[in-house]
Amino acid sequence: MNTMNQSKSLFKGAFILTIAAILTKILSAFYRIPFQNIVGDIGFYIYQQVYPFYGMAIVLATTGFPVVISKLYAEQRETGNDSKSRLLLLVAFVFLQVVGIICFLVLYIGAKGIANWMNDPQLAILLRVVSIVFLTFPLVSILRGYYQGIGNMVPTALSQVGEQSVRVLTILFLSYLFMQKGYSLYLVGGGAMFGSITGSIVAAVILFMFLLVRKEWKEVKPEQRMSQNSWTEVKGIVKALIFQGLMICLSGMLMIFIQLADSLTLYPLLVAGGMEADLAKSMKGIFDRGQPLIQLGTVAATSMALTLVPLISRARLAEKSDELHDKVQLALKVSTVIGLGASAGLWAIIEQTNTMLFENQWGSSVLGVLGFVILFTSIISTVIAIMQGLGSLLFPAFAVVVSFPLKYSLNSIFIPLYGTMGAAISSLLSLGLVSCLLFLKFRKMTIRPLFDWHFIRIVLMAAVLLVLFLKGYIVVTDYVVNLFVLHRLGAAMQALSAVGLGGLLFLLVIIRGNVFREEELALFPFGSKLIHLIARKDRR
């Protein structure tokens, strides 16, 4: 009975964190749309140039280190050694504080050098603002790790949602206020980056409130001289933080590395190719419109797939090889199906989507190609999560780190030739190579085939039918839009209705094509309704 309760508690906690992660990612994607509408493409360029550095701080505070700290803390609690539990939190805090101070100093002192590397010295002030976040992440990481270690996921979830909500409100409020006052776009960008500080402070306050209200401060308060004669334990903790925490953190930075390579190369290479500075900034800002589209598409594709990861871990621990393979295969099928559907669908209606969200069609051809990043990131994120669930931490981190030099090198080749389209192509090539690396390793871990030809044939057919339907639908509805001269409103009506109708068609082809078995559909939201779409002859 106790084991069953622990299992229920585990899945409840995983569900809470999954919902919080989805909400924060949706907020992170959506705010960029009104923000771009407020500051324009050049203002968006300024913000996006510095965003990867904030993204690194968020990964450090949200994924790797809290996960490892929670795992170690839970192990110490099971032994009943209260002193070692406190020692763990103290050592982890000191270690992360050192890491935070080093990152802060590198970014603050090196702001001018990094800004010059980006060929835009005025970005230095934004880099210095965002560097402050590295001083706050250790405290947030420790408290999240503590609460996850005692099995209480609510403080972590609320702190994540609260952090993102306050950050988004700060960004939109200050950017609107500064634009109204006529401040420079770089000062507006600095104000927007200030949101990262307010968000991290709110996260820390929420976590501290739980400590105070529940009177749990004594549980984490360090004891005097407790680190004396404990060097073996201290070294073990630091080793775990470095080799486990850092590996998980690096595995979560795939799109951050891709964006960082673009920040360092795209604008400088456009200018070096003879493009006027303001036009190059605007082109980079238009290219960055793809980020919220990628984020939203990836969230949709991975949210269901990643909910299967606890089931995969449970099957591995129970040594049920057949169940393990089925759940791994299902997670990959879900991420592939939704990732390809989202990518193909976005490509088909990119002009209407671009106009609906960003007021005009500029850069639509580039954004359409860039949309296929959704497919790759969906598959990569799922594979990495599964590999981590199977106990492999080093290789996923290695594959993700490789993406940065790959993308950087490919940018230097393709951007001088094709401009921003070259940057989109290099993103797809980089992620394609990372996918191949991961699958080569993954195949050795799973032995049995992951996909059959039936699956590949039906999914490709569904994607082709989706594109043909959406292109035809846009042609037909263009007559109505042009007749009433609706422009942005008409584009919104076209895009939203196309998403609904195209999604239904794609789903129908996938289910009727028996891509998913009846018992697999039962695991999905509204699964009992989806089962009715299966042809009667194929139902059990």
Secondary structure, DSSP 8 states (H G I E B T S, - for coil): -HHHHHHHHHHHHHHHHHHHHHHHHHHHHHTHHHHHHHHHHHHHHHHHHHHHHHHHHHHHHHTHHHHHHHHHHHHHHHHT-HHHHHHHHHHHHHHHHHHHHHHHHHHHHTHHHHHHHTT-GGGHHHHHHHHTHHHHHHHHHHHHHHHHHTT--HHHHHHHHHHHHHHHHHHHHHHHHHHHTT--HHHHHHHHHHHHHHHHHHHHHHHHHHHHHTT-HHHH---TTTTTT-HHHHHHHHHHIIIIIHHHHHHT-HHHHHHHHHHHHHHHHHHHTT--HHHHHHHHHHHTTHHHHHHHHHHHHHHHHHTTHHHHHHHHHTT-HHHHHHHHHHHHHHHHHHHHHHHHHHHHTHHHHHHHHHSS-TTHHHHHHHTTHHHHHHHHHHHHHHHHHTT--HHHHHHHHHHHHHHHHHHHHHHHHHTHHHHHHHHHHHHHHHHHHHHHHHHHHH-S-S--HHHHHHHHHHHHHHHHHHHHHHHHHHHHHHHHT-THHHHHHHHHHHHHHHHHHHHHHHHHTTSS-HHHHTTSTTHHHHGGGS-GGG--
